[in-house]
């Protein structure tokens, strides 16, 4: 953590600006990949997609006006100026926002059902987005080869597949070294967008009139149905807006806002204006306006640069998926999965093998099934607009319950964005038969899995609690009669009350108690990072028994041996060679007891069987762990 330099020290302001510029460049490389690659397909999809428009002045000006005001209202105002202020101790994203609202609003229980469902639904839609973004981005860039030479068309799918397989394969070794190039490459890409756009704007300066919102109104008034359907393609220009908030933890609010306002937004708008200017001069260019903005000599280098940009955009989405899964696991919405750390220095650089290969399989299925970026565009909008709509609902709760905005400010703000997001979402619903069913199907599957896990876990804990013996009763009866042996026994327990099943089974079968018995509960809080000085809550129960609650933030990876080494309040330090960890492994039996439907109970049992063991998840030493099994009916 850097300390502030004294006021008046020469060069302090310069150093601050230099740091901000460096972070802003990093944000350009990670945060803006997705929204930065939208010009590759957004305008093409509007004019020659599933609901084609006539390439004339009214429609060109109307579309450019819609794109501009969508970027101003949705990205600049809603995300940059409002949502970026809603950081949860520096972290962003749907789950972090959910945790923030629950912690700060004082709205009853930590997981209020309606808010949780909103957060889970946004997460479910996010996974649909994660699958489509790499597919549509890389495919649309490689399709540029057809503008260089028509014969290259047959190579588009094989090249796209090869690039994506290579990208997903590299995830396991980490991307720290290559990541340093992301910022500079994307900076060159955005400068290229600006230059290409500027050339055509200078040639057709009347396109600047399209910034007037009256052109969007005129378009809607002249041809309301087509204007409504066009929104489904115009929204492709704002895909990736969620990344501004989700990636806030990596760069901070100021660098992300700075990069958008002074670099990315002007570059994108110049490019969209340039594409509009090109279409005014040459309506036939609508088949691929992005690549046709460049002269033939520069087209191949542009394809290569665009492909690099789409690979970087895909990388950011993949990394985002790992981060969301980690948050979901820690917040109890997903089963434990094996998380590998690919960098010794950067804690945030993680790799989740099962997520990586599942994403790759779905991305390849999308490319081989849809075959063209235009077909994928039909599937793309629903996930994005659905997430934006949910974000508005969650922000409505935030501004009222957490920030305490007056009603006269809340009502117009929420009404405006519910109207905008609702229009975009409803327009995209018309694309369900053409491919929009895919993200909805993914979202339904993910939603069922997440809610089944959360409900099943709650039921399981209730069943365990039902049969739990009070700890005072246990100590009073067992401490005097059982044989004591040297060393420390740590019994992992999910609830900080009652006697852990593993302790009861150990006493029943082995008839011994260790001199020091620790009942350890790991609790994940609503904060991303928990302060070290308050990490432990300790209660001395007497007779060598101690109850310890070890607290982590939802962005942290628990490491119990490392944490215990720093804790000295349980009658001395912990020596791993004298410590045994006892875990209880539950086998679930689906039953007709009230709780969940039988099929969901069986699904939960399957998820529990396939979850990563607590030993690996909590980094316990393999030669010091004893697992004791038990059966539970839910």
Backbone torsions as a table, in degrees:
resi	resn	phi	psi	omega
1	UNK	NA	126.1	-176.6
2	UNK	-81.1	147.3	177.5
3	UNK	-99.9	146.1	-177.7
4	UNK	-70.8	138.5	177.6
5	UNK	-76.3	151.5	-179.8
6	UNK	-61.5	147.6	179.3
7	UNK	-61.9	136.0	176.4
8	UNK	92.8	-5.5	178.4
9	UNK	-71.3	127.8	-177.7
10	UNK	-60.7	139.2	174.3
11	UNK	87.9	-9.0	-177.8
12	UNK	-61.5	-46.8	-179.2
13	UNK	-62.7	-39.6	179.8
14	UNK	-63.8	-42.8	-179.6
15	UNK	-64.5	-40.3	179.6
16	UNK	-61.2	-46.4	179.5
17	UNK	-62.5	-38.3	-179.9
18	UNK	-64.2	-42.5	178.2
19	UNK	-64.6	-40.8	179.5
20	UNK	-64.8	-43.1	179.5
21	UNK	-63.6	-39.9	180.0
22	UNK	-64.9	-44.8	178.2
23	UNK	-66.7	-37.6	178.6
24	UNK	-63.7	-39.1	177.4
25	UNK	-64.2	-40.9	176.4
26	UNK	-61.9	-40.9	179.4
27	UNK	-63.8	-37.5	177.7
28	UNK	-59.4	-37.9	-178.0
29	UNK	-75.1	-27.9	-174.5
30	UNK	-110.0	-50.9	-170.4
31	UNK	-74.1	-37.6	-168.7
32	UNK	-101.2	13.0	178.5
33	UNK	-63.0	-46.2	-175.5
34	UNK	-66.7	-53.9	-178.8
35	UNK	-69.0	-27.3	-179.7
36	UNK	-70.9	-25.3	-179.8
37	UNK	-93.4	0.0	178.4
38	UNK	-59.8	-36.3	179.4
39	UNK	-59.0	-18.5	179.4
40	UNK	-62.9	-32.3	-173.0
41	UNK	-131.9	-14.4	-172.5
42	UNK	-62.8	-54.3	-176.7
43	UNK	-67.1	-37.3	178.8
44	UNK	-61.0	-44.2	-177.4
45	UNK	-66.0	-35.9	-179.8
46	UNK	-63.1	-44.2	-171.9
47	UNK	-91.9	-29.5	-177.9
48	UNK	-127.0	17.3	-178.5
49	UNK	-81.8	-146.0	-174.9
50	UNK	-72.6	-22.1	176.6
51	UNK	-128.7	75.3	-172.9
52	UNK	-63.7	149.2	177.6
53	UNK	-111.8	155.1	173.0
54	UNK	-68.4	135.5	-178.0
55	UNK	-88.0	77.0	178.5
56	UNK	-129.9	176.9	-173.0
57	UNK	-59.0	-45.1	-178.0
58	UNK	-57.4	-48.7	-176.3
59	UNK	-72.5	-37.8	178.8
60	UNK	-64.3	-50.1	179.5
61	UNK	-62.9	-41.9	-179.5
62	UNK	-61.3	-44.1	-178.8
63	UNK	-68.3	-46.4	179.4
64	UNK	-61.0	-38.2	177.8
65	UNK	-64.1	-43.6	177.8
66	UNK	-61.8	-41.8	179.7
67	UNK	-62.6	-47.4	-177.5
68	UNK	-60.2	-49.6	-176.1
69	UNK	-73.0	-25.5	173.5
70	UNK	-67.2	-43.4	178.6
71	UNK	-65.5	-37.3	-180.0
72	UNK	-68.3	-51.5	-173.5
73	UNK	-75.3	-49.7	-173.6
74	UNK	-76.8	-52.0	-174.3
75	UNK	-80.7	-54.5	-173.4
76	UNK	-69.7	-52.1	-174.9
77	UNK	-78.1	-56.7	-173.2
78	UNK	-66.5	-49.9	-175.2
79	UNK	-84.2	-55.8	-173.3
80	UNK	-68.2	-44.5	-173.5
81	UNK	-87.2	-27.2	-176.8
82	UNK	-111.5	-62.5	-170.4
83	UNK	-65.1	-34.3	179.8
84	UNK	-62.7	-18.1	176.9
85	UNK	-77.7	-13.8	-176.5
86	UNK	-91.5	58.2	-179.1
87	UNK	-89.0	140.5	176.6
88	UNK	-95.8	90.3	-175.9
89	UNK	53.5	39.3	177.3
90	UNK	97.7	-16.7	-177.3
91	UNK	-95.5	153.1	178.5
92	UNK	-130.5	-175.9	-178.5
93	UNK	108.7	163.3	-174.8
94	UNK	-58.7	-45.2	-177.1
95	UNK	-70.4	-36.8	177.5
96	UNK	-66.6	-38.1	177.9
97	UNK	-65.5	-42.2	177.6
98	UNK	-58.9	-47.3	179.6
99	UNK	-63.2	-38.2	179.5
100	UNK	-63.5	-47.6	-178.6
101	UNK	-61.8	-43.6	-178.1
102	UNK	-64.4	-36.4	-177.2
103	UNK	-76.4	-37.8	-170.3
104	UNK	-97.3	-20.5	-173.2
105	UNK	-83.3	-20.2	-176.2
106	UNK	63.3	31.8	-176.0
107	UNK	-91.1	58.7	175.3
108	UNK	76.9	-139.4	-173.2
109	UNK	-65.6	156.5	-176.1
110	UNK	-57.9	-44.2	180.0
111	UNK	-107.7	77.8	173.7
112	UNK	-60.5	127.8	-169.4
113	UNK	-53.2	-46.2	-175.2
114	UNK	-67.4	-39.9	178.7
115	UNK	-66.2	-41.0	179.9
116	UNK	-62.3	-43.7	-179.9
117	UNK	-61.3	-38.6	177.3
118	UNK	-62.7	-47.9	-179.7
119	UNK	-62.1	-41.6	-179.4
120	UNK	-67.8	-40.2	179.6
121	UNK	-64.1	-42.6	177.4
122	UNK	-61.7	-40.0	178.6
123	UNK	-65.7	-41.2	179.8
124	UNK	-62.9	-43.1	178.1
125	UNK	-66.3	-34.2	179.5
126	UNK	-59.1	-37.9	-179.0
127	UNK	-68.9	-32.5	174.0
128	UNK	-63.4	-41.5	177.7
129	UNK	-61.6	-41.8	-178.7
130	UNK	-60.5	-32.0	-178.9
131	UNK	-79.8	-36.9	-174.7
132	UNK	-80.0	-37.1	-174.6
133	UNK	-55.6	-53.3	179.4
134	UNK	-60.4	-38.6	-177.3
135	UNK	-65.5	-52.1	-175.8
136	UNK	-70.8	-36.4	-176.9
137	UNK	-66.1	-54.5	-177.4
138	UNK	-65.2	-42.5	-178.8
139	UNK	-61.6	-43.4	-178.1
140	UNK	-67.0	-32.9	178.1
141	UNK	-70.8	-45.7	-178.0
142	UNK	-68.4	-28.3	176.9
143	UNK	-62.1	-18.9	176.0
144	UNK	-60.5	-21.2	178.0
145	UNK	-58.6	-32.4	-179.1
146	UNK	-66.1	-23.2	177.9
147	UNK	-81.4	-17.6	176.2
148	UNK	-81.8	-47.7	-178.5
149	UNK	-154.9	121.3	-174.9
150	UNK	-57.0	-30.2	-178.5
151	UNK	-65.7	-20.3	-178.5
152	UNK	-72.9	-9.2	-175.2
153	UNK	-55.6	-37.7	-177.5
154	UNK	-70.3	-14.6	-178.9
155	UNK	-93.5	-5.9	-172.8
156	UNK	-59.6	-50.5	-176.2
157	UNK	-68.2	-47.9	178.4
158	UNK	-58.0	-40.7	-179.8
159	UNK	-66.7	-43.3	179.5
160	UNK	-60.5	-45.2	179.9
161	UNK	-61.9	-44.7	-179.1
162	UNK	-62.3	-43.4	-179.7
163	UNK	-61.4	-45.2	-176.4
164	UNK	-70.2	-38.4	176.8
165	UNK	-61.8	-44.1	178.4
166	UNK	-60.2	-43.0	-178.6
167	UNK	-63.0	-47.3	-178.7
168	UNK	-69.4	-32.6	178.9
169	UNK	-65.1	-36.5	-178.1
170	UNK	-70.6	-15.4	-175.1
171	UNK	-59.4	-36.3	-174.2
172	UNK	-68.4	-23.5	-179.4
173	UNK	-94.8	-4.1	178.7
174	UNK	87.0	153.3	-176.2
175	UNK	-120.4	23.0	-175.7
176	UNK	-59.7	-46.0	-177.0
177	UNK	-66.8	-48.8	-178.7
178	UNK	-67.3	-30.8	-177.1
179	UNK	-58.0	-27.5	-179.9
180	UNK	-65.0	-23.1	-179.0
181	UNK	-85.9	-15.8	-173.8
182	UNK	-58.4	-47.5	-178.5
183	UNK	-58.9	-54.9	179.2
184	UNK	-59.3	-41.0	-179.6
185	UNK	-63.3	-45.7	-179.8
186	UNK	-67.5	-32.4	176.9
187	UNK	-63.4	-44.0	177.1
188	UNK	-62.1	-41.2	-180.0
189	UNK	-61.1	-46.9	-179.0
190	UNK	-67.8	-35.5	175.5
191	UNK	-63.7	-40.7	177.6
192	UNK	-62.0	-43.0	176.5
193	UNK	-56.0	-45.4	-178.1
194	UNK	-63.1	-47.9	-176.5
195	UNK	-62.8	-47.2	179.5
196	UNK	-58.4	-45.0	-179.5
197	UNK	-64.6	-44.3	-176.2
198	UNK	-61.3	-40.6	180.0
199	UNK	-55.3	-46.2	-176.3
200	UNK	-78.6	-30.3	176.8
201	UNK	-66.1	-39.9	178.0
202	UNK	-63.0	-38.1	-179.8
203	UNK	-71.6	-31.5	-178.9
204	UNK	-131.5	69.1	-172.8
205	UNK	-62.6	-18.2	-179.9
206	UNK	-63.4	-16.2	179.7
207	UNK	-62.4	-23.1	-180.0
208	UNK	-63.8	-22.0	177.7
209	UNK	-64.9	-21.0	-178.5
210	UNK	-65.9	-15.7	178.3
211	UNK	-70.0	-14.5	177.3
212	UNK	-71.2	122.8	-177.4
213	UNK	-63.3	-15.3	-179.7
214	UNK	-65.9	-24.7	176.4
215	UNK	-66.9	-37.9	177.0
216	UNK	-65.5	-40.9	179.4
217	UNK	-65.4	-42.4	-179.9
218	UNK	-62.9	-40.9	177.8
219	UNK	-59.8	-48.2	-178.7
220	UNK	-65.2	-38.3	-178.2
221	UNK	-70.4	-36.4	-177.5
222	UNK	-74.7	-41.4	-174.8
223	UNK	-143.5	75.6	-173.1
224	UNK	-57.6	-45.7	-177.0
225	UNK	-63.5	-47.8	-179.6
226	UNK	-66.0	-36.3	178.7
227	UNK	-63.7	-41.5	178.1
228	UNK	-62.9	-45.3	179.4
229	UNK	-66.4	-33.8	-179.8
230	UNK	-64.8	-27.5	178.7
231	UNK	-57.1	-32.4	179.2
232	UNK	-62.8	-25.2	176.9
233	UNK	-97.9	-34.3	178.8
234	UNK	-59.6	-34.8	-178.0
235	UNK	-62.4	-19.7	177.6
236	UNK	-61.6	-22.5	178.7
237	UNK	-71.1	-20.4	-179.5
238	UNK	-108.6	7.2	176.4
239	UNK	-62.8	134.0	-177.1
240	UNK	104.1	-5.7	179.0
241	UNK	-61.8	-34.0	179.4
242	UNK	-60.3	-29.6	-177.5
243	UNK	-64.0	-27.8	178.5
244	UNK	-57.4	-42.3	-177.2
245	UNK	-82.2	-42.4	-176.3
246	UNK	-63.3	-33.8	-176.1
247	UNK	-95.2	12.7	-175.9
248	UNK	-60.8	-33.5	-178.2
249	UNK	-62.3	-26.6	-178.4
250	UNK	-77.3	-35.4	-170.3
251	UNK	-124.6	-22.3	-177.2
252	UNK	92.4	161.6	-173.6
253	UNK	-67.2	-46.3	-174.1
254	UNK	-62.1	-50.5	-179.9
255	UNK	-60.5	-37.1	180.0
256	UNK	-66.5	-44.6	179.2
257	UNK	-66.5	-42.3	-179.7
258	UNK	-59.8	-47.7	-179.2
259	UNK	-62.8	-39.5	-178.6
260	UNK	-67.9	-52.3	-172.1
261	UNK	-68.2	-37.7	-172.3
262	UNK	-102.3	-9.5	-175.6
263	UNK	-136.0	-58.2	-172.2
264	UNK	-70.5	-50.6	-177.9
265	UNK	-59.0	-48.8	177.3
266	UNK	-59.9	-39.6	-178.9
267	UNK	-64.4	-45.8	180.0
268	UNK	-62.4	-44.8	-176.4
269	UNK	-67.4	-38.7	176.4
270	UNK	-60.4	-39.9	-178.3
271	UNK	-69.0	-43.3	178.5
272	UNK	-64.5	-38.9	176.2
273	UNK	-63.8	-40.9	178.5
274	UNK	-62.9	-40.8	178.0
275	UNK	-65.6	-38.6	176.4
276	UNK	-63.0	-42.8	178.8
277	UNK	-62.5	-40.8	178.4
278	UNK	-61.2	-43.4	-178.6
279	UNK	-67.2	-32.7	175.4
280	UNK	-62.1	-41.6	-177.3
281	UNK	-79.8	-34.1	-174.9
282	UNK	-142.8	85.7	-177.5
283	UNK	-55.9	-27.4	-179.0
284	UNK	-66.5	-18.1	-179.1
285	UNK	-70.3	-5.4	-179.2
286	UNK	-60.5	-19.3	-179.6
287	UNK	-63.1	-30.3	174.4
288	UNK	-164.8	70.8	-170.8
289	UNK	-61.4	-31.1	-177.1
290	UNK	-61.1	-53.1	-176.3
291	UNK	-75.3	-29.2	-179.5
292	UNK	-75.7	-7.4	172.9
293	UNK	-67.4	-28.5	-178.7
294	UNK	-88.1	148.4	175.5
295	UNK	-69.3	162.5	-175.1
296	UNK	-56.7	-37.7	-177.5
297	UNK	-64.1	-30.9	-176.4
298	UNK	-97.7	-0.2	-173.1
299	UNK	-68.5	-42.7	-179.2
300	UNK	-65.0	-46.9	175.1
301	UNK	-57.8	-34.8	179.0
302	UNK	-67.1	-39.1	177.0
303	UNK	-61.6	-43.7	-179.5
304	UNK	-64.3	-44.9	179.4
305	UNK	-63.7	-43.4	179.7
306	UNK	-63.6	-37.9	178.4
307	UNK	-64.7	-42.1	176.5
308	UNK	-61.1	-42.0	-179.9
309	UNK	-63.6	-39.5	-178.9
310	UNK	-72.1	-32.5	175.6
311	UNK	-64.3	-42.3	179.0
312	UNK	-65.1	-40.9	177.4
313	UNK	-61.9	-42.0	179.4
314	UNK	-65.0	-40.0	178.7
315	UNK	-59.8	-43.5	-179.3
316	UNK	-62.7	-38.8	-179.9
317	UNK	-68.0	-41.6	179.2
318	UNK	-62.9	-46.6	178.3
319	UNK	-60.4	-40.0	177.8
320	UNK	-61.8	-37.8	178.7
321	UNK	-63.6	-43.5	177.7
322	UNK	-59.1	-44.3	-176.5
323	UNK	-63.6	-43.0	180.0
324	UNK	-65.6	-40.8	178.5
325	UNK	-62.7	-43.3	178.9
326	UNK	-60.2	-45.0	177.9
327	UNK	-61.4	-43.0	-179.3
328	UNK	-62.3	-40.8	178.4
329	UNK	-63.1	-47.9	-175.9
330	UNK	-66.7	-32.3	-179.1
331	UNK	-86.6	4.3	175.0
332	UNK	80.3	19.6	180.0
333	UNK	-98.6	-11.3	-179.0
334	UNK	-138.3	153.6	175.6
335	UNK	-68.5	158.5	179.0
336	UNK	-64.3	135.8	176.2
337	UNK	-125.8	156.9	179.6
338	UNK	-70.3	118.9	179.5
339	UNK	-112.1	120.5	178.5
340	UNK	-103.5	143.4	177.1
341	UNK	-100.0	121.0	-173.7
342	UNK	-93.3	-2.9	179.3
343	UNK	-138.6	132.1	179.8
344	UNK	-73.0	-27.4	-174.7
345	UNK	-95.2	-36.9	-177.1
346	UNK	-98.7	108.3	-176.1
347	UNK	-63.5	-29.4	-175.8
348	UNK	-77.3	-10.4	-177.3
349	UNK	-86.2	98.3	-177.1
350	UNK	-121.4	166.7	179.7
351	UNK	-141.7	127.7	178.3
352	UNK	-119.7	103.5	-171.0
353	UNK	-54.8	-48.8	-175.7
354	UNK	-61.7	-39.1	179.0
355	UNK	-68.5	-41.8	-177.7
356	UNK	-58.8	-51.5	-175.1
357	UNK	-74.4	-30.4	175.6
358	UNK	-65.8	-42.3	177.7
359	UNK	-62.1	-46.0	-179.5
360	UNK	-59.3	-45.1	-179.2
361	UNK	-58.7	-43.9	-178.8
362	UNK	-69.7	-38.2	178.9
363	UNK	-62.7	-44.5	179.8
364	UNK	-65.9	-39.0	176.6
365	UNK	-61.2	-40.1	178.9
366	UNK	-62.6	-46.6	-177.7
367	UNK	-64.9	-44.7	-177.6
368	UNK	-73.3	-26.6	-179.6
369	UNK	-84.2	-44.2	-176.0
370	UNK	-90.1	-31.1	170.5
371	UNK	67.7	-24.5	178.8
372	UNK	-133.8	148.4	180.0
373	UNK	-63.3	-31.0	-179.5
374	UNK	-64.4	-39.0	177.2
375	UNK	-68.0	-37.7	179.5
376	UNK	-68.9	-29.3	-179.5
377	UNK	-60.2	-31.2	178.5
378	UNK	-65.5	-32.1	-179.1
379	UNK	-83.2	-19.9	-167.4
380	UNK	-74.6	-44.8	-167.9
381	UNK	-63.4	-33.4	-172.7
382	UNK	-62.4	-45.2	-179.1
383	UNK	-61.0	-43.5	-176.9
384	UNK	-66.5	-50.6	-176.7
385	UNK	-68.7	-34.1	177.0
386	UNK	-62.8	-44.4	178.8
387	UNK	-64.4	-41.1	179.3
388	UNK	-63.0	-41.3	179.6
389	UNK	-62.5	-44.4	179.3
390	UNK	-64.8	-40.8	178.2
391	UNK	-58.0	-41.6	179.1
392	UNK	-62.1	-41.6	178.6
393	UNK	-62.1	-43.0	-179.0
394	UNK	-69.6	-37.6	179.0
395	UNK	-67.9	-31.5	176.8
396	UNK	-59.0	-43.2	177.4
397	UNK	-66.1	-41.7	-177.7
398	UNK	-60.5	-51.5	-173.7
399	UNK	-67.1	-28.3	-178.8
400	UNK	-87.4	-48.9	-171.4
401	UNK	-86.9	-28.8	-176.3
402	UNK	-102.3	-48.9	-178.1
403	UNK	-88.0	-12.2	176.5
404	UNK	57.4	43.9	173.2
405	UNK	-64.5	146.9	174.5
406	UNK	-68.9	154.3	-177.3
407	UNK	-58.1	-35.1	-178.4
408	UNK	-66.5	-18.1	174.8
409	UNK	-94.3	-37.0	-177.0
410	UNK	-66.6	-47.1	-172.3
411	UNK	-61.6	-51.0	179.4
412	UNK	-65.6	-36.7	-179.8
413	UNK	-62.7	-51.3	-177.9
414	UNK	-67.1	-42.7	-179.0
415	UNK	-60.9	-42.8	-179.7
416	UNK	-59.1	-48.8	-174.5
417	UNK	-79.6	-27.7	172.9
418	UNK	-66.9	-35.5	177.8
419	UNK	-66.7	-49.7	-178.5
420	UNK	-61.9	-51.7	-178.0
421	UNK	-65.4	-36.6	178.6
422	UNK	-63.9	-41.3	177.9
423	UNK	-62.6	-46.3	179.4
424	UNK	-63.2	-43.7	-177.8
425	UNK	-65.1	-45.7	-178.4
426	UNK	-65.8	-34.5	176.4
427	UNK	-63.8	-38.8	180.0
428	UNK	-71.6	-24.5	178.1
429	UNK	-62.9	-24.4	178.0
430	UNK	-68.2	-14.8	-177.7
431	UNK	-94.8	5.2	-177.7
432	UNK	-55.7	-48.0	-179.0
433	UNK	-64.8	-26.6	-176.3
434	UNK	-85.8	-1.5	-178.5
435	UNK	145.6	-14.6	178.8
436	UNK	-63.6	-16.9	178.4
437	UNK	-64.2	-26.1	-173.1
438	UNK	-65.1	-56.2	179.6
439	UNK	-63.1	-29.9	177.9
440	UNK	-67.2	-40.9	178.0
441	UNK	-63.4	-45.9	178.2
442	UNK	-59.8	-44.9	-178.2
443	UNK	-62.1	-41.4	179.9
444	UNK	-63.4	-45.8	-179.4
445	UNK	-61.3	-48.7	-179.0
446	UNK	-63.7	-41.3	179.9
447	UNK	-60.5	-44.5	179.0
448	UNK	-62.5	-43.7	-179.7
449	UNK	-62.8	-46.8	-176.7
450	UNK	-66.9	-44.2	-178.7
451	UNK	-70.4	-34.2	177.2
452	UNK	-64.7	-42.7	-179.9
453	UNK	-64.5	-46.8	-178.0
454	UNK	-63.2	-43.9	-179.2
455	UNK	-69.3	-42.7	-179.6
456	UNK	-62.9	-40.3	179.7
457	UNK	-64.6	-41.5	178.8
458	UNK	-62.9	-44.7	178.8
459	UNK	-61.8	-43.7	-178.1
460	UNK	-61.9	-43.3	179.0
461	UNK	-64.5	-36.7	177.3
462	UNK	-64.3	-43.2	178.8
463	UNK	-63.4	-41.1	178.6
464	UNK	-64.1	-38.7	-178.0
465	UNK	-68.4	-33.2	-178.4
466	UNK	-58.5	-41.7	-175.7
467	UNK	-96.7	9.6	-175.4
468	UNK	-78.4	137.7	176.9
469	UNK	-88.9	138.9	176.1
470	UNK	-58.8	137.0	-173.0
471	UNK	-64.1	-35.5	-178.9
472	UNK	-64.2	-40.6	178.7
473	UNK	-62.8	-44.3	-179.0
474	UNK	-62.0	-47.7	-177.9
475	UNK	-62.2	-41.7	-179.0
476	UNK	-61.7	-36.7	-176.8
477	UNK	-90.0	-33.3	-172.8
478	UNK	-91.6	-35.0	-172.2
479	UNK	-60.2	-37.5	-177.8
480	UNK	-80.1	-31.3	-173.2
481	UNK	-92.3	-30.0	-175.8
482	UNK	-78.9	149.5	175.4
483	UNK	-73.5	132.9	178.0
484	UNK	-96.4	137.2	176.9
485	UNK	-122.0	158.8	-176.6
486	UNK	-67.9	162.3	175.6
487	UNK	98.9	-173.7	-176.9
488	UNK	-121.0	135.3	173.6
489	UNK	-114.8	124.8	176.7
490	UNK	-107.4	115.6	179.2
491	UNK	-102.0	115.0	179.9
492	UNK	-77.4	130.2	-179.5
493	UNK	-139.1	140.0	-175.0
494	UNK	-79.9	-18.7	179.9
495	UNK	-124.5	138.0	-177.5
496	UNK	-83.6	39.8	172.5
497	UNK	-150.0	158.9	-178.6
498	UNK	75.3	-177.5	-178.3
499	UNK	-101.2	128.1	177.8
500	UNK	-60.2	142.7	178.6
501	UNK	-58.2	-37.4	-178.5
502	UNK	-61.7	-35.6	179.9
503	UNK	-68.8	-43.3	178.4
504	UNK	-62.5	-44.6	-179.7
505	UNK	-66.2	-39.2	179.8
506	UNK	-63.3	-44.8	179.6
507	UNK	-66.4	-38.5	-179.0
508	UNK	-65.0	-41.9	-174.7
509	UNK	-91.7	-40.1	-174.7
510	UNK	-99.1	-16.5	176.0
511	UNK	57.2	31.2	177.8
512	UNK	-136.1	156.9	171.3
513	UNK	-128.2	141.0	176.7
514	UNK	-74.1	159.7	179.1
515	UNK	-59.3	-37.9	179.2
516	UNK	-122.7	122.3	-177.9
517	UNK	-118.3	120.8	-179.7
518	UNK	-109.5	124.5	173.4
519	UNK	-99.2	104.4	-169.3
520	UNK	-107.1	124.7	175.0
521	UNK	-116.6	128.1	174.5
522	UNK	-95.8	122.9	-178.2
523	UNK	-118.3	126.9	176.6
524	UNK	-96.6	127.5	-175.0
525	UNK	-95.4	177.3	178.4
526	UNK	-82.2	3.5	177.7
527	UNK	-97.7	145.8	179.4
528	UNK	-66.1	-39.3	-179.9
529	UNK	-133.4	131.3	-177.3
530	UNK	-99.3	135.2	-178.0
531	UNK	-63.5	135.3	-176.5
532	UNK	-58.2	-37.6	-173.7
533	UNK	-68.5	-20.2	179.4
534	UNK	-112.4	17.3	-171.5
535	UNK	-67.6	-32.6	-174.2
536	UNK	-105.9	140.0	166.9
537	UNK	-119.4	121.8	-172.4
538	UNK	-119.9	136.9	174.5
539	UNK	-132.2	120.8	177.3
540	UNK	-84.1	115.3	-176.0
541	UNK	-92.3	-4.5	-179.0
542	UNK	86.6	163.9	178.5
543	UNK	57.9	28.9	178.9
544	UNK	82.4	6.0	179.6
545	UNK	-97.3	138.0	178.5
546	UNK	-137.1	137.4	172.0
547	UNK	-105.8	127.5	-177.7
548	UNK	-126.3	130.3	172.3
549	UNK	-109.5	122.6	-178.1
550	UNK	-108.0	119.7	-171.9
551	UNK	-107.0	137.4	177.7
552	UNK	-129.2	159.7	171.1
553	UNK	-86.3	161.1	-174.8
554	UNK	-73.4	-6.7	175.9
555	UNK	-100.3	0.2	-176.1
556	UNK	-96.7	154.2	174.9
557	UNK	-103.3	116.3	-176.7
558	UNK	-63.8	137.6	175.0
559	UNK	-136.9	92.3	-171.8
560	UNK	-65.7	-46.5	179.2
561	UNK	-57.1	-41.9	180.0
562	UNK	-64.7	-40.0	-179.6
563	UNK	-66.7	-43.3	-177.4
564	UNK	-65.3	-30.5	179.5
565	UNK	-63.0	-26.6	-178.3
566	UNK	-94.1	4.2	-176.1
567	UNK	-111.0	123.5	-173.1
568	UNK	-125.1	19.7	-175.0
569	UNK	-94.3	-0.8	-178.8
570	UNK	-102.7	60.8	179.0
571	UNK	56.9	50.7	174.6
572	UNK	108.3	176.8	-175.5
573	UNK	-80.4	166.1	178.2
574	UNK	-98.2	123.5	173.8
575	UNK	-109.2	119.8	-173.0
576	UNK	-58.7	-31.4	-178.4
577	UNK	-72.9	-16.1	177.8
578	UNK	-107.4	7.8	-174.5
579	UNK	-115.5	132.3	174.4
580	UNK	-115.2	138.1	179.0
581	UNK	-105.6	125.3	-179.5
582	UNK	-108.5	123.5	-179.5
583	UNK	-116.5	147.5	175.3
584	UNK	-105.6	125.9	177.9
585	UNK	-108.9	114.6	-176.9
586	UNK	-87.8	137.3	168.7
587	UNK	-106.7	121.8	-174.9
588	UNK	-90.9	139.6	175.2
589	UNK	-116.6	116.9	178.0
590	UNK	-67.1	134.7	-179.1
591	UNK	-139.0	172.3	-178.5
592	UNK	-84.7	6.7	178.2
593	UNK	-60.5	148.3	179.2
594	UNK	-60.9	139.5	-179.0
595	UNK	167.4	-89.8	177.7
596	UNK	-124.1	164.5	173.3
597	UNK	-60.7	149.1	-176.8
598	UNK	-54.9	-41.3	-176.9
599	UNK	-65.3	-33.6	178.3
600	UNK	-73.7	-35.1	176.5
601	UNK	-63.4	-41.1	178.5
602	UNK	-67.2	-37.9	177.6
603	UNK	-64.1	-43.7	178.6
604	UNK	-62.1	-42.6	179.0
605	UNK	-60.9	-40.2	178.8
606	UNK	-65.2	-43.2	179.1
607	UNK	-63.1	-39.9	-179.4
608	UNK	-65.7	-40.9	179.2
609	UNK	-62.5	-35.2	-175.0
610	UNK	-94.3	-1.5	178.1
611	UNK	-69.9	153.6	177.2
612	UNK	-64.5	142.5	-178.6
613	UNK	-67.1	151.8	179.3
614	UNK	-60.5	-31.0	-179.6
615	UNK	-58.2	-48.0	-178.4
616	UNK	-75.4	-39.4	-176.2
617	UNK	-64.4	-41.0	-178.4
618	UNK	-92.8	6.1	176.4
619	UNK	59.3	43.0	178.9
620	UNK	-80.0	145.8	179.3
621	UNK	-65.6	125.4	-171.3
622	UNK	-59.7	-31.4	-177.1
623	UNK	-86.3	5.9	-179.5
624	UNK	-121.3	16.9	-174.6
625	UNK	-113.1	134.3	174.5
626	UNK	-120.6	125.3	178.6
627	UNK	-105.7	131.0	178.9
628	UNK	-120.5	128.2	-174.5
629	UNK	-93.1	153.9	173.6
630	UNK	-151.3	159.1	180.0
631	UNK	-111.0	138.8	-179.4
632	UNK	-132.1	135.1	172.1
633	UNK	-94.1	130.5	175.6
634	UNK	-119.1	NA	NA
